Amino acid sequence: MVKSTMGNNKLLYPVLGFAACLVFLYLSFGDFLSVNYKTDPKLSFVERNGTNFVVDGKPFYVNGWNSYWFMDHAVHDYSRPRIREMLQAAAKMGLTVCRTWAFNDGDYNALQIAPGQFDERVFKALDYVIAESRQVGVRLLFSLVNNLQAYGGKTQYVKWAWDEGVGLSASNDSFFFDPSIRLYFKNYVKTILTRKNSITGVVYRDDPTIFGWELINEPRCITDASGDTLQDWIEEMSSFIKSIDRKHMLTIGLEGFYGPKSPKKDTINPEFWAADLGADFIRNSAPSTIDFASVHIYPDHWFKKKSLEGKLKFVAKWMRSHIEDGDHVLKKPVMFTEFGLSDLNRGFNPSQRDQFYKTVFDVIYESAKKKGAGGGSFAWQYFVEGMEDYNDDFGIVPWKRASTYEIITRHTCELAKVHGTIVSQKGNLKKLCSRY
């Protein structure tokens, strides 16, 4: 009896152990295991052809959005499903590119804990974001560092150099000129570009899911209003990235202000201060290593007293000016990589945001019909239900308001029809656009 029981246990224990392992794997990596990433869809790289974007030689339209929170939310089991939820909802709306952070420097859930030191757990979260995006057919525009303090930014790089006793200055702008900090950033960029995705097995620089790289979110160097310091940094870092990755497009991440020597500084800039931030749209965007220009649109931040009508007039003028620069001066696409209208405005009504979105989309469509340089736009920001803590005064759940949803999807369909092709969508556009 005893001998027989022991014999049965010899068979039972391995079975139980194997089952326990399966349960553990499912609970820990359920999202990963539920999708066969090895059979993910075939994608080709998005490329630039003059002032337009193409895939396999055919036009590629950009109706995009910002969800900066993707990597951060992919770290934890409880929040990871939000990435898939947002991506699938975006695909149903015909959105093609998401702009998101590929950085978190020394902050909570930091990707880069210290110069050259990375948290593999967070890197795997970024791997997951890429793998999920590829499954859905949405591309990613990855920003590599923040000019602002959120998620570490250039402030964290300066602090690291200062703490290690190698920093030249405690000024945040030393990020742009301190040789030690430049080396920190280059090492970071190289690590990102040469990362092998732990889920798909594809090295980032070889992955067409990535639409392109953005050097820095909203760069300003106010200690050198001439713009020389920032320009030197842009030229060095863009050349460095291209020496590692020639397949992906590169942009800067500019707000779009014209510098002190620009004839447009007095006629197009929102106010006089905009020319003194150490950035210049034309000069910064001109190097051959920069594939497309980037511009932001925040009339609420830039004007305190203008009426909504006045702000919308400015937005249209601001956008047309930069598209004109793309068409005739830079000969490159111009992407409006952030645009938003605050709900903190006095007397705010959601219909005002609808008018703002429509103004932005109308100018993009106007350029698209001419095959012009208006490459696309990215709303700031979209999120899903249950994420109110991550919202700011610009964020929306786009499908919660029918009129907003219709404005966004109509823009998708207008761009798709103008370009005469549908790229990287799984047959959903025909149904979506049948009512327009």
N, C-alpha and C positions, 0 to 999 in steps of 0.2 A: 504493500500500500504506500509506504513512505517512498520507496524506490520509484514507483509509478508516478507519484505526484511530482517528484523532483524532475523526472523526465519531461513531463508536460510543461513544467516551469521553464525548462531550458528552451522550449519553443516559444513559450508565452512572452518571456522577458524581451527578447529581440523584437517581437512584433509590437509589443507595447512601446518599446523605446523608439522604434521607427515611426509609429503613429504619433508619439509625442513630438518628435522632430518635425513631422509634417504640420502639426498644429502650430508649433512655434514659428515655423517659416511662414505659414499663412497669416498668422496674427502680426508678424513683424513686417512681412513684405507682401501682403495681400495685393496691394495695388500693382506691384511689379509682376507678380505671378499670374495675374488675371489677364495679362496682355502678352502675346507672343511678339516681343520686340525684334526678334530675328527675321520676322516676315513683314516688317513694317513697309509702308508704301515707298515706291521708288520716287526719289526727288532729284531734281537737277538744281544747280546753283542759280540764284538770281544774279544777273549781271547788269551792267550799265551799257546802253548803246546810245551815245550822245546824251540827250537830256531825258531819256526814257529808261525804264527798267524792262528787262526781258528774261524769259526762261526758255531755253532751247530755241532762241531766236524769235519767240512770240511775246507780245506785250504782256506785262504783269502789272495788274492794278494793285494799289495799296489803299485799303481802308483799314486803318489800324487803331490800336488803343494801347494805353498804359495799364499794366498790372505789376507794379514794381515789386510786389510782395511774394511773387511766385517761389523763389528759392527759400525764403524764410519759412513759408507755410509748408513747403515740401519736406522740411526737416522732421516734423512730428506726424505720427500716425493719425492723430485726431483731426489735423488740419490739412493733411495731404490731399484728400478728395476734392478740396476746393479748386485745385489746379485743373483737374480733369473737368469739373463742372463748368469753370469759366471758359476753358478752351472749347468744350463741346458747344456751349451756348454761343460763343463767338463764331464758330464754324457755321452754325445754323443761320447766323446773321450775314454770312459771307465775308467776315473779316479775315484778313490775310496775314497780318503781321502784328505781333505783340512786342512792345518795348518794355524791357524789364531789367532789373539790376543783376549783374554778374559780379557783384562786389558786396562785401560786408566786412569792414575792416575794424577789428578790435571791439566790436559791439556785441550785444546779445545774439547768439547763434552766428557768431563771426565765421566767415569763410577763411579769412586771413587773421590768425590770432596774433601774430607778430610778424615782422618782416621775413618773408620766405617760409613761414610756418603756417600750415593749413590744417583745418579740421576735416578729416576724411568723411565724417558723418554729414557735414554740410555740403561737401563736394558731391557726395552721392545724391543729395537733394537736388543739386543743380543738374546732375546727370538725368535724374527723373523728369525734371521740367523739360529737358530737351527730348527725351524719349517720348513723353506724352504728346508734346507738340508735333512731333513727326507723325505719330499715329493719327492725329486729327487733321494734319495737313496745314497747320499754321506755322509760319516762320517766326523767328525771334530776332529782335534787334537788341543786342546786349550792350549795356553801358558798363564801363570798366572802373570808374571811380566817381566820387561826388565832389563837386566844388563846395557843397554845403556840408554841415556837420552830421546830418542824418546818416546812419550806417557807417560812421567813421569819417569818411571823406578825407580831403587833403589835410584837415586838422589833425587826424590821427597819424598820418605819415609824418607830419612835422613833430608831433609829440614823441613818436618813436625815435626819430633822429636826435631830438633834444635829450631824451632820457638815456640814450646810448652815448651821449657826449660827442656826437659828430655833427650836430646841427649847426648851420651857420647863423640862423636867426630863428626867433620864436614867432615871427610873422607867418601867418598861413600862406602867404604868397611865396615863401621860400620853397614850397612844394614845386614851384616851376623852375627855380634856378639853383637849388642846392644839389650838388653832384651826388651826394649820398642818397638823397630822396629820389632823385631821378633813377638811380640804380635800384632802389627798392621797387619802384614802380615797374621798371623794365623786367625785373625778376618775376613780379606778380603777373604781368602780361604774358610773359613766356610760359609760365606755369599754366595759365588759363588756355592759351592757344594750343599747347601741346598735351593737354589733358586727354587721356583715353577714357571714354565714357564707360563706366563700370556695368552699364545695362546693355548698351547697344554694341559696345566694342569699337566704336568709331571715334577717332581723335577729333577734337573740336574743330581744328582748322580744316579738317576734311569733311565736315558735316554740313550738307546743304540746308538742313533745318534752320541753321543760323543764317538769317538774312544778311547781317553785317555787324560790325563793331562800332561802338561810339566811344571816343576817347574819354570824355568827361562830361558829366551833367552840368550844364550852365556855367562854363568857365568864366571867371573874372579875375583880373590881376590889378587891383586898384592902386597898388604901390607903383605901378608903371603905366600911366595913362597913355604913353606913346604907343603901347601895344607890342614893343619889341620883345619883351620877356616872354609873353604868352606865345607870340609867333615863333620864337626860337624853340620853345617847348613843343608846339604842335608839329613843327617840321621834323624835329628829332624823333618824337614818339611815333608819328605816322610812318616815317621811314623804317623805324625799328619793327613795327608791326608788319609792314609789307615785306620785310626781309624774312619773316617767319611764315607769313600767311598771305599768299598772292591770290587765293581763291575767293576770299570774302571781300565785300565792299567795306569802306571805312568812312565814317563821318566824325564830326567833332563833338557836337552836342551844344552848339551855340544858341543863345537867345535871339540873335539876329540883329543886334544893335550895330549901327554904323559908327566908325571910329572918328577921331578928331580931324583927320585929313580927308574924310569922305564928303563929297558935295551933298550927300543926302542926310547928313547929320542934323541939319536944321529943318529940313522939310519932311522927313519921314520918321526919324526917331520920335518916341513918345514925348520926351522932354529933354532938357539940356544935359541932365546928369548921365544920360545913356551913352554919351560919347566919351565919358571919362572913366570907363570901367576896365580899360586895358584890352578890350576886344574890338575887332572890326570884322563885320560879316564878309566883305569882299576879300580883304587881305588874308584873313584866316582860312577861307574856303578855297583859295586859289591853288595851293600846291597840288601837283599831279597825284600825290599820294592820298588825297582826299577825293573820294568818289562821288559823294553827294553832299549838298549843304543842308544844314539843319537850322530851324527857326522855332521859337516858342511864341505863344500868343496869350497874354494875360492882361487884358485891359483893366481889370479890377486892381491889380497890383500897380499898374503904371499910371492910372488916373484916379483921383479921389472924387472929383467933382463933375466929371462928364455924365451926361444922361446916357441911358441905354442906346438911344439913337446915335448919339455922338460916338460912343464906343464901337458900335457896329460899323459906322462909317470909317473909323480909324482902322478897324480890323481888315476891311476890304482893301483899303489903301495900302496898308502894311504888307498884306499878302501879295498883292499885285506888284508891288515894288520889288519884292524878293524874287518872285517868279520871273519878272523882267530881267533881273540880274542873272538868273539861271539861264534864261534864253539867250541873252546877248553878250554877257560879260564872262560868266564862269563856264558857260556851255555844259552845265551839269544839272541833274535833277535837284529840286529844292523840296525838302520834306519838312512839314510843320509837325515836329515830333512831340509837341505838347500844346494843347489848347484847352482852356477851361474858363468857366464863368462862376464866380463865387455865389453861394447861397446866403452869404452874410451881408449882402448888399441891402440897404434899407429898401423895404417894399418889395423884396425879391419874390418872384413867382416863377414856378418851373417853366412856364411858357416863355419867359425871357431866355432861359437856357436853350429852349428849342429854337428860338430866333437866332441865337448866337451860333449854334451848331449848323443851322441851315446856311448862315452867311459864310462860314468856313467851307462847307461842302460845295456851295455854289461857285466859289472862286476856284476850287480845285477842279470841279467839273468843267468850268469855263476854259481852263488851261488844257484839260484832257481832250476836249473836243478839237483843239488845235494841235494836239500832239506836242504840247508845250512842256515846260520844265516843272510844272506843278505836280510833283511826284506822288503826293499823298499826305494824309494827316492822321494824327494819333490823339484821340481824346484823352485828357487827364481827368479822372481815371475811372476804370470800370472795376467793380468787385461783385461778389455774390452775397446773397442773404446771410445774415449772421456775422457779418464782418464790420459792424458799425464802428468798432474801436479802431479800425484801420482806415476809416474814411477821413477825409478832410472836407473843406467847404466846397470842393469841386467834384467829388466822386459821386457816381451813380450806379445803381443796378439797372442797366439799360432796358431790360424787359419788364420792369415794374410800371413804366409809364408808356402807354400805347402810342402816344403822339411822338415821343422821343424815339421809340423803337422803330416806328415807321420812317422817321427822318433818316435814321442810320441805315436801315435796310434799303430804302429807296436810293440812297447814295451808292451803296454797293452795286445795285442793279444798273444804275446809270453809268458807273465806271465800267462794269463788265460789258455792257452793250457797246459803249464807245470803243473799247479796246478790241471788241470782236472776238474775245476768247475768254475761256474760264480756266484758270490755272490753279492746281493744287486743291481743288474742292471736290468733294465726293458726290457729285450729282445733285447737290442740294440747291444750287443756284437756279436751276430751271424752275423748280417748284416755288422758290422764294420770289422770283422775279415775274412769275406768270401774272400777278395781279397789277403790275405796273406797266 
